[in-house]
Every structure is written in C-alpha cells, then in structure tokens.
Amino acid sequence: SLLMAVGFRDGLWPEPPTASVLDDPVTAAGLPPTPVVVVCGDLHSAWLSTAALRRFGVVGHDDGVLREEDWFPLLAALQEVPTDRLDRWVGEAADAAAARGVVGVVDLEMADNVSVWERRVAAGMTQLRVAAGVWRDHLDRAVARELATGDVVGGTHGLVTLGPFKVISDGSLNTRTAYCHEPYAGLEGPHAHGVLNVPTEELVPLMAYATRHGIHCAIHAIGDRANALALDAFEATRARGSVEHAQLLADDDVARFARLGVVASVQPEHAMDDRDVVERYWGDRAARTFPLRRLHEAGVRLAFGSDAPVAPLDPWLAVSAAVDRARDGREPWQPQEALPVGVALAASVRSRVAVGQPADLVVLDADPLTTRGDGLRAMPVAATLLAGRWTHRTF
C-alpha cells in the first residue's frame, strides 16, 4: 500500500519537511511502516517517508525531499494508472473545462501526447482542441511523422495538432530551484542560486534540431538567469516559440523577448499563489516578478494559461489575477503590473469573431469588460461552442 497526497508548499514553513515528520503519525496510528509520498504543489519536488524512500530505492536523500531531476522519474511512475481510468478522468476534466468556456488546451504532460490524444479522440473525446506537446523522448517520432507545430494529426477530426517541444530548463520558486542571478535569501551552498536542469550546451542543440523540423520550442524558465539563458538559446537557434512562466526577468530581458519574438506564456494566478514566497526569498526582486504590464508595453505577445494542476484549469482566474493582481480580499500586489482587461482577454484566446475564423465561441452571463474581483473570477458561462457545436450550455 501507499499513501499519497498532493499540494504541500513549504516555502513559508518555519521548519523544513523531514522524513521523520511523515513517519511519526504512521507509527502513532499503529500502522506498519507505510510509504507516504507528498507531492509539492508546484510538482518540482516531493516529500517522502522513510518507508517510501526504501520502497523506491532512493539513496542520498535522508531528509526525505526529492527535487527536480531526482524527482521527475518517480513522478512519472506514480502517475501511471490504467488507461481507461485515466481517460475517464480526462473526459471529466474536459467537460469541466468546457463549462468554464475553454475550447482548447496545450497538453504538456510528460507523456507521448500525440498518441494519447489520437486514442482519446478515436474513442469520442471531442470536447476540446488540443495542441499536443512533445518531450525529448518523443521528438524523433514527431520528426519521423513529418509533423511540425500546428500540423493537424490525422484521424482527429481537426481537433489535435502538434504542439511545441517542451524542456524544463530550471526549477520553481516554492522549491527554491528556479535558477537566479542572485542567491535566494537565507540559502547557502551549491544550489543557493537554484538549479539549472538543462545546461545551455545541451539545450541549444535540442532546440536547433526541433527548429530544423518546424517544431516550436516551449522552454520552462522561472528564475531570471534561466530566462536569460533561454533567450540566449532562442537567439542562437532562431527558434520560434515561448518561454513558459517567465516569472522573474532582468530588465534588459523584457526587451529581448520582444526583439526575438518569443512569446511569454504566463500563468497570472501563480502570482497570487507565490506573492508571499517572492517577498521572502527574492526580496527587492519582487518588482521584477510577473512583469505582465512591462512585457505587454514592450510589445511581447502574452499567452495565458493555468499550468494545471498547479493552478486550476479556469481562464477566468488567470484574467482576474492579471487585471486585479489580488485575491482573497488582500490588497493588490505589484499593481503597477496589472493589465487592462482587454489585453488579458486577448492573451486568453486564439481566434476572434470574424469571417474565416473557427466557430469557437463562449456565451457569458456577465460583461467581462466591466466585472472585477470575485465576479470576474467566477464569470458565469452560459454556453461554449466548439467548431459550431455545443460542448456546454445551460439553456
């Protein structure tokens, strides 16, 4: 047996997580040594009990915490469930997304997403358009099929296209592994600046290979140094695509996004989750964090997302966070970076209402141009139309 939980965020905890903290309640409950795995809310680390460390053969992590490349293979293993059950869950999530006005997603799960969505559409899952992201292990297969980013995957009724090539170049803020120019406040040692998962000499040839075959790149970068290196790689390879997250940027790199034509694929709700952790570990760098207004004013294309399950798959949360920079009754955070609502909505859509555009429409029961705060976050969606057919309606 295995106990698993999801969602811990230890960035503000007074004491660090340890294996013994998970061991003791199991012993106190009179249970045999039971493996316990608690997954961080940002998915970049996990907290394991002593029994779990033994179960998975983990050595050298006596504190019970696995981060980044030490953790990702175990995450993939723990996510394995029977295909029919997984697809049922995905279908339920697709229905819920359609009820919030979502007509399409970019799927960047650590899986062979093209094959996965071929199977799902063939089985009748047609609630969403899907851009199926590609990971390193599956890049050669996409190239062999001569699929470039944006190409429709055959047999999917036009709903599935090839998405970008995804690379996680650095870590995350809450795990204190986002790769930064300056060290984290209070941290010392070799990882005080964070972790670079994929160094430049490895990233550049990967991006060049994808680019030669028409595949865009989606490079995860959160820390300012990781963002600088990602932009260096875009410049060296002339790749097209996005930086995923772009949470902390050096001032000069805002202009580089625009000059290189790199999309800032951002998740505004993360600012609401991370504001206190930013203040603790990045201090006076907070003014350079989630710089949405500056990116927009520099001419950078913004593309909003959720990074689900790190934040809920709900576009209205992202719009509200970008416009209001506030949640839970708190004062707006870094309000100078708030966006006009029209800009936030434009960053949330892929088409427009016009002749020749896909008939993907959302019918609302409130005006998003004048609604703010909790009303915007809970925007009532009356109906969702995908390619001219209803995927959700309340009438």
C-alpha positions in Angstrom: 0.0 0.0 0.0 1.0 3.6 -0.5 -0.4 6.9 0.9 -0.1 9.8 -1.5 -1.1 13.5 -1.1 -0.7 16.5 -3.3 -0.3 20.2 -2.7 2.3 20.9 0.1 4.1 24.3 -0.2 6.9 24.6 2.3 8.3 27.9 1.1 7.0 29.7 4.2 7.1 26.8 6.7 9.1 27.6 9.9 10.6 24.1 9.9 11.7 22.1 6.8 9.9 18.9 5.9 11.7 15.7 7.0 11.0 12.0 6.5 10.5 11.6 10.3 7.6 14.0 10.3 5.8 11.6 8.0 7.0 8.5 9.8 5.7 9.5 13.3 2.0 9.7 12.6 2.0 6.4 10.8 3.7 4.8 13.9 1.3 6.6 16.3 -1.7 5.2 14.3 -0.4 1.7 14.9 0.1 1.1 11.2 3.0 -0.9 9.8 5.8 1.2 8.0 3.7 2.6 5.2 5.2 4.5 2.3 4.0 8.1 2.2 4.6 10.5 -0.7 3.5 14.1 -0.6 3.8 15.9 -3.9 4.7 19.6 -3.8 2.0 22.0 -5.3 4.5 23.1 -8.0 5.3 19.5 -8.9 9.0 20.2 -8.7 9.6 18.3 -5.5 8.2 15.6 -3.2 8.4 14.7 0.4 8.8 11.0 1.2 8.6 9.0 4.4 11.4 6.6 5.3 9.4 3.6 4.0 8.8 5.4 0.7 12.5 6.1 0.3 13.1 2.4 0.8 10.2 1.4 -1.5 11.6 3.4 -4.4 15.3 2.7 -3.7 16.2 6.3 -3.0 19.6 6.9 -1.5 21.3 10.1 -0.5 18.1 12.0 0.5 17.9 11.2 4.2 15.8 14.4 4.7 13.1 12.8 2.5 12.8 15.6 0.0 13.5 14.9 -3.7 13.8 17.8 -6.1 13.9 18.3 -9.9 15.7 15.5 -11.9 15.8 13.3 -8.8 12.1 13.5 -8.5 10.6 13.7 -12.1 11.2 9.9 -12.9 9.3 8.9 -9.7 6.5 11.4 -10.5 6.1 9.7 -13.9 5.9 6.3 -12.3 3.4 7.4 -9.6 1.1 8.9 -12.3 0.7 5.6 -14.1 -2.9 4.4 -13.9 -5.0 2.1 -16.1 -5.7 3.8 -19.4 -9.5 3.5 -19.2 -9.5 5.2 -15.8 -7.1 7.9 -16.9 -9.2 8.7 -20.0 -12.4 8.8 -17.9 -10.8 11.3 -15.6 -9.5 13.4 -18.5 -13.0 13.3 -20.1 -14.5 14.6 -16.8 -11.8 17.4 -16.7 -12.6 18.3 -20.3 -16.3 18.6 -19.5 -15.4 20.9 -16.5 -13.1 23.0 -18.7 -15.8 23.4 -21.4 -18.2 24.6 -18.6 -15.7 27.4 -17.9 -15.5 28.5 -21.5 -12.4 26.5 -22.5 -12.3 25.4 -26.1 -8.7 24.3 -26.3 -5.6 23.3 -24.3 -1.9 22.9 -24.7 -1.2 19.4 -23.2 2.4 19.3 -21.8 2.0 16.2 -19.7 5.2 14.1 -19.5 3.8 11.5 -22.0 3.5 10.7 -25.7 0.8 13.2 -26.0 0.2 12.8 -29.8 -0.6 9.1 -29.4 -2.6 9.7 -26.2 -4.9 12.2 -28.0 -5.2 10.1 -31.1 -6.6 7.3 -28.8 -8.9 9.7 -26.9 -10.5 11.3 -30.0 -11.0 8.0 -31.6 -12.9 7.0 -28.5 -15.2 10.0 -28.8 -13.5 12.6 -26.6 -14.1 15.7 -28.7 -14.8 18.5 -26.1 -11.5 20.4 -26.7 -9.0 21.3 -29.3 -5.6 20.0 -28.2 -2.1 21.1 -29.1 -0.1 18.0 -28.1 3.3 18.9 -26.7 6.4 16.9 -27.4 9.1 15.8 -24.9 12.6 14.8 -25.7 11.8 11.1 -25.6 9.2 11.5 -28.3 10.8 14.2 -30.5 12.2 11.8 -33.0 8.8 10.2 -33.5 7.2 13.5 -34.4 10.0 14.3 -36.8 9.7 10.8 -38.4 6.0 11.5 -38.9 6.9 14.9 -40.5 4.7 16.7 -38.1 5.5 20.4 -37.5 3.9 22.6 -34.9 0.4 23.5 -35.9 0.0 20.5 -38.2 -3.2 18.6 -37.7 -2.8 15.0 -36.5 -4.6 12.7 -38.9 -7.8 11.0 -37.8 -8.6 13.5 -35.0 -11.3 15.5 -36.9 -9.0 18.5 -36.9 -9.0 18.8 -33.1 -5.5 17.7 -32.4 -2.4 19.5 -33.7 1.2 19.1 -32.9 2.2 21.5 -30.1 5.7 22.7 -29.0 8.8 20.8 -27.9 8.9 21.2 -24.1 12.0 21.5 -22.0 12.1 22.2 -18.2 15.3 24.2 -18.0 15.2 25.2 -14.4 13.2 24.6 -11.2 10.5 26.5 -9.4 10.2 29.2 -6.8 8.5 27.3 -3.9 11.0 24.5 -4.3 13.8 27.2 -4.4 15.2 25.7 -7.5 14.3 28.4 -10.1 17.7 29.5 -11.4 18.6 33.1 -10.5 21.4 35.5 -10.9 21.4 36.2 -7.2 21.1 33.7 -4.4 17.8 33.1 -2.5 17.6 35.0 0.8 18.8 32.7 3.6 20.2 30.0 1.3 23.8 28.9 1.1 25.7 26.2 -0.7 25.9 25.0 -4.3 22.2 25.4 -5.0 21.7 28.8 -3.4 21.0 30.2 -6.9 18.6 27.4 -7.8 19.1 24.6 -10.2 19.7 24.5 -14.0 18.2 21.2 -15.1 19.3 21.5 -18.8 22.5 23.5 -19.4 22.9 25.7 -22.4 25.3 23.3 -24.2 22.5 20.7 -24.0 19.6 23.0 -24.7 20.9 24.7 -27.8 21.3 21.5 -30.0 17.9 20.2 -28.9 16.2 23.5 -29.8 18.1 23.6 -33.1 17.0 20.1 -34.0 13.4 20.9 -33.3 13.6 24.1 -35.2 15.1 22.4 -38.3 11.9 20.3 -38.4 9.4 23.1 -37.9 8.7 22.4 -34.3 8.4 25.4 -31.9 10.0 25.3 -28.5 8.4 25.8 -25.1 11.2 26.4 -22.6 10.3 26.4 -18.9 12.2 29.2 -17.2 11.2 30.8 -13.9 14.4 32.4 -12.5 15.9 35.4 -14.2 19.2 33.6 -15.0 17.2 30.7 -16.6 15.2 33.2 -18.6 18.4 34.9 -19.8 19.8 31.6 -20.9 16.6 30.5 -22.6 16.6 33.7 -24.6 20.3 33.1 -25.5 19.2 29.7 -26.8 16.3 31.2 -28.8 18.7 33.7 -30.3 21.4 31.1 -31.1 19.0 28.7 -32.8 16.5 31.2 -34.3 13.8 29.0 -32.8 10.2 30.1 -32.6 8.1 29.5 -29.5 7.7 30.6 -25.9 9.2 30.8 -22.5 6.9 29.1 -20.1 6.4 31.1 -16.9 8.9 33.9 -17.3 8.3 34.8 -13.6 11.5 36.8 -12.8 13.1 38.8 -15.5 16.1 41.1 -15.7 15.1 44.5 -17.1 17.1 44.0 -20.3 15.4 40.7 -21.0 12.0 42.2 -21.3 13.2 44.0 -24.4 14.9 40.8 -25.6 11.6 38.9 -25.5 10.2 41.5 -27.9 13.2 41.7 -30.2 13.4 37.9 -30.6 9.7 37.4 -31.0 9.5 35.0 -28.1 6.0 34.5 -26.6 5.7 34.9 -22.8 3.5 32.0 -21.9 2.4 33.1 -18.4 0.1 32.0 -15.6 -1.1 35.1 -13.7 -2.8 33.0 -11.0 0.7 31.9 -9.9 1.4 35.5 -8.8 -1.4 35.1 -6.3 -0.1 31.8 -5.1 3.5 33.0 -4.9 3.4 36.6 -3.7 4.5 35.8 -0.1 7.2 33.4 -1.2 8.5 36.0 -3.6 8.7 38.6 -0.8 10.6 36.1 1.4 13.1 34.7 -1.0 13.5 37.3 -3.8 13.1 40.4 -1.6 13.7 43.6 -3.7 13.5 41.5 -6.8 9.7 41.4 -6.3 9.3 44.4 -8.6 10.7 42.3 -11.5 8.4 39.4 -10.8 5.4 38.6 -13.0 6.1 41.7 -15.1 3.0 41.4 -17.3 2.4 45.1 -17.9 6.0 45.7 -18.9 6.1 42.7 -21.2 2.9 43.9 -22.9 4.1 47.5 -23.2 7.4 46.2 -24.7 5.4 44.6 -27.5 5.7 41.0 -26.2 2.9 38.6 -27.1 1.4 37.2 -23.9 -0.3 33.8 -23.8 -2.2 33.0 -20.6 -2.5 29.5 -19.2 -3.1 27.7 -15.9 -0.2 25.2 -15.7 -2.9 22.8 -14.3 -2.8 21.2 -11.9 -0.5 23.8 -10.3 -3.4 26.2 -10.7 -7.0 25.3 -11.7 -7.8 25.0 -15.3 -10.0 28.1 -15.4 -9.2 31.0 -17.7 -11.2 33.5 -15.5 -8.8 33.0 -12.6 -5.9 34.0 -14.9 -7.8 37.0 -16.3 -8.8 38.2 -12.9 -5.3 37.8 -11.4 -3.8 39.7 -14.3 -6.3 42.6 -14.1 -6.8 42.8 -10.4 -3.5 41.5 -9.0 -5.4 40.5 -5.9 -7.3 37.5 -4.4 -8.8 36.5 -1.1 -9.6 40.1 -0.1 -5.9 41.2 0.0 -4.5 44.4 -1.3 -3.3 44.3 -5.0 0.2 43.0 -5.3 2.6 44.9 -7.5 -0.4 46.8 -9.0 1.8 48.6 -11.5 2.0 45.3 -13.4 -1.8 45.0 -13.8 -3.1 44.6 -17.3 -6.2 46.3 -19.0 -8.9 43.7 -19.2 -9.0 43.8 -23.0 -5.3 42.8 -23.0 -5.9 40.0 -20.6 -8.8 38.7 -22.7 -6.7 38.8 -25.8 -4.0 36.8 -24.1 -6.6 34.1 -23.3 -7.9 33.5 -26.8 -6.5 32.0 -30.1 -9.1 33.3 -32.6 -11.6 36.1 -32.9 -15.2 36.5 -34.0 -14.8 37.2 -37.7 -15.4 35.6 -41.1 -13.0 32.8 -41.7 -12.3 32.2 -38.0 -13.2 28.9 -36.3 -16.7 28.9 -34.8 -15.3 28.6 -31.2 -17.5 30.9 -29.1 -18.2 31.4 -25.4 -21.6 32.9 -24.2 -21.3 34.7 -20.9 -24.0 35.9 -18.4 -21.9 38.9 -17.3 -19.7 41.5 -19.1 -16.0 40.7 -18.5 -15.1 44.3 -19.6 -16.8 45.7 -16.5 -16.7 42.9 -14.0 -14.0 42.8 -11.4 -12.8 40.9 -8.3 -14.7 37.7 -7.3 -17.3 38.3 -10.0 -14.6 38.1 -12.7 -13.1 35.0 -11.1 -16.5 33.3 -11.1 -17.5 34.6 -14.5 -20.8 32.8 -15.4 -20.5 30.8 -18.6 -23.8 30.2 -20.2 -22.5 28.1 -23.2 -19.4 27.0 -25.0 -19.4 26.4 -28.8 -16.6 24.4 -30.4 -16.4 24.2 -34.2 -20.1 25.1 -34.3 -21.3 22.5 -31.8 -22.2 22.9 -28.2 -19.7 21.4 -25.7 -21.5 23.1 -22.8 -24.7 25.0 -22.3 -27.1 26.0 -19.6 -30.2 26.7 -21.7 
